[in-house]
């Protein structure tokens, strides 16, 4: 069921503390941690604690939490000292989504070229 933790979801396991991650920020509803395969000097994922397969499903079911992901992404960028950054939501395998738990990538720390991740 959407919204509930999924036993086979990597990000649900990170939220539950079953799998370690380099956490940079945590709120009651979100968790931000460093990507293990960074595409930029700063590459942080911000995820909701609740499980939805993608950003569209999260926004439809939990619009306040979807909005909080954006607020937290901006806070992560500020905490990291980057004022120019890219936010990416991949939705579906064809768009490059590999973990089917809604999340936003925060990329920055260097000039980002067009077409990059």
C-alpha positions as CSV (number, residue, x, y, z in Angstrom):
1,X,0.0,0.0,0.0
2,X,1.3,3.4,-0.9
3,X,2.4,5.5,2.1
4,X,3.4,2.5,4.1
5,X,7.0,1.2,4.3
6,X,7.9,-1.4,1.7
7,X,10.1,-4.4,2.8
8,X,11.9,-4.4,-0.5
9,X,12.6,-0.7,-0.8
10,X,16.1,0.6,-0.2
11,X,15.0,4.0,0.8
12,X,12.4,2.7,3.3
13,X,15.3,0.7,4.8
14,X,17.4,3.8,5.1
15,X,14.5,5.7,6.7
16,X,14.1,2.8,9.2
17,X,17.9,2.9,10.0
18,X,18.3,-0.7,8.6
19,X,20.8,0.5,6.0
20,X,23.4,3.2,6.8
21,X,23.5,6.5,4.9
22,X,25.4,9.7,5.3
23,X,22.5,11.8,6.6
24,X,22.9,15.6,6.3
25,X,19.4,16.6,7.4
26,X,16.4,15.0,9.0
27,X,12.9,16.2,9.8
28,X,9.8,14.6,11.1
29,X,8.7,13.8,7.5
30,X,11.9,13.9,5.4
31,X,15.5,12.6,5.3
32,X,18.4,14.0,3.3
33,X,21.5,12.0,2.6
34,X,24.5,11.9,0.3
35,X,24.2,10.0,-3.0
36,X,26.6,7.0,-3.1
37,X,27.3,7.7,-6.8
38,X,27.5,11.5,-6.9
39,X,27.1,13.3,-10.3
40,X,28.3,16.6,-8.9
41,X,30.5,17.7,-5.9
42,X,27.2,18.1,-4.0
43,X,24.7,15.4,-4.7
44,X,22.2,14.8,-2.0
45,X,18.9,12.9,-2.1
46,X,15.9,14.2,-0.2
47,X,13.2,11.6,0.5
48,X,9.9,11.5,2.3
49,X,9.6,9.0,5.2
50,X,6.4,7.7,3.6
51,X,6.7,5.4,0.6
52,X,5.2,6.5,-2.8
53,X,6.7,5.2,-6.0
54,X,7.5,8.6,-7.5
55,X,7.0,12.3,-7.1
56,X,3.7,12.4,-9.0
57,X,2.2,9.8,-6.7
58,X,3.5,11.6,-3.6
59,X,2.1,14.9,-4.8
60,X,-1.3,13.4,-5.5
61,X,-1.6,11.7,-2.1
62,X,0.5,13.9,0.2
63,X,0.9,17.4,-1.3
64,X,2.2,19.0,1.9
65,X,5.0,16.4,2.1
66,X,5.8,16.9,-1.6
67,X,6.1,20.6,-0.9
68,X,8.3,19.9,2.1
69,X,10.7,18.0,-0.1
70,X,11.3,21.2,-2.0
71,X,11.7,23.2,1.2
72,X,14.2,20.7,2.5
73,X,16.1,20.6,-0.8
74,X,16.6,24.4,-0.5
75,X,17.6,24.0,3.1
76,X,20.2,21.3,2.1
77,X,21.6,23.6,-0.6
78,X,21.9,26.5,2.0
79,X,23.5,24.1,4.5
80,X,26.0,23.0,1.9
81,X,26.8,26.6,0.9
82,X,25.6,26.4,-2.7
83,X,23.5,29.1,-4.2
84,X,23.2,27.6,-7.7
85,X,21.9,24.1,-7.8
86,X,19.7,21.8,-9.8
87,X,16.7,19.8,-8.4
88,X,15.8,16.6,-10.3
89,X,12.8,14.3,-9.8
90,X,13.0,11.2,-12.1
91,X,9.7,9.6,-12.6
92,X,9.7,6.2,-14.2
93,X,12.4,3.9,-15.5
94,X,12.5,5.6,-18.8
95,X,13.5,8.9,-17.1
96,X,16.3,7.2,-15.1
97,X,14.5,6.4,-11.9
98,X,16.1,3.3,-10.3
99,X,14.7,3.5,-6.8
100,X,10.9,3.6,-6.8
101,X,10.5,5.7,-3.7
102,X,9.8,9.4,-4.4
103,X,13.0,11.5,-4.0
104,X,14.6,14.6,-5.3
105,X,18.3,15.0,-6.3
106,X,20.0,18.2,-5.1
107,X,23.0,18.8,-7.4
108,X,25.5,21.6,-7.2
109,X,29.0,22.7,-6.2
110,X,30.2,23.3,-9.7
111,X,28.7,24.8,-12.9
112,X,26.2,22.3,-14.3
113,X,26.1,21.8,-18.0
114,X,22.9,21.3,-19.9
115,X,21.9,17.7,-20.2
116,X,23.8,16.6,-17.1
117,X,21.8,14.0,-15.1
